[in-house]
Amino acid sequence: MSLWILAEYAAWAVSAAILLWMLADMLRVDRDYDEELLTSSREGELE
């Protein structure tokens, strides 16, 4: 295998890891915060 093929596989692996991290973060934020708070335009104000 050439260096470029290994670099391509590494880039795909990093890309997949970032995707999994984003999905996990999306689920965590969805679980921890109310939708109304996330869509509010008032920063730092909790009602």
C-alpha positions in Angstrom: 0.0 0.0 0.0 1.2 3.4 -0.8 1.3 6.3 1.6 -1.6 8.1 -0.1 -3.9 5.1 0.2 -3.1 4.9 3.9 -3.7 8.6 4.3 -7.1 8.2 2.5 -8.1 5.4 4.9 -7.0 7.5 7.9 -9.1 10.5 6.6 -12.1 8.2 6.2 -11.6 6.9 9.8 -11.3 10.4 11.2 -14.4 11.4 9.2 -16.4 8.5 10.6 -15.2 9.2 14.2 -16.4 12.8 13.8 -19.8 11.7 12.5 -20.2 9.3 15.5 -19.2 12.0 17.9 -21.7 14.5 16.3 -24.5 11.9 16.5 -23.7 11.1 20.2 -23.6 14.8 21.0 -26.9 15.4 19.3 -28.6 12.7 21.3 -27.0 13.9 24.6 -28.2 17.5 23.9 -31.6 16.3 22.9 -31.9 14.3 26.1 -30.5 17.0 28.5 -32.2 20.2 27.2 -35.8 21.1 26.4 -36.5 22.0 22.8 -38.0 25.4 23.9 -34.7 26.3 25.6 -32.7 25.3 22.5 -34.8 27.4 20.1 -35.0 30.5 22.4 -33.4 33.7 21.2 -32.7 34.9 24.7 -29.2 33.9 25.7 -28.5 33.1 29.3 -32.1 33.6 30.4 -33.9 30.6 32.0 -37.5 30.9 32.8 
